[in-house]
């Protein structure tokens, strides 16, 4: 869960903890994307855009998942000057993520 915002990690941790204790909730998250979205919205205290989707997957002993962030659109990419400013510490870089990656497992996540 690197490069995530504290609020995102907190929401994931709450949902994972509940899913580890409540088999029905875990099953609902895994099998019903609308229920997963509703659970995230409840934790956020606000509705997500109607076009947003939440997908929950469960790792197994022989399958692990790596979630990559969405690629920035051409208009959202930094210019060479902005990249140099970031490298020099003169510009604050913020990445906004829309979706959450949830790892629900009974063993260690890689």
Helices and strands as residue ranges (DSSP letters): H 6-21, H 23-31, H 33-44, E 57-58, G 74-76, H 80-87, E 103-104
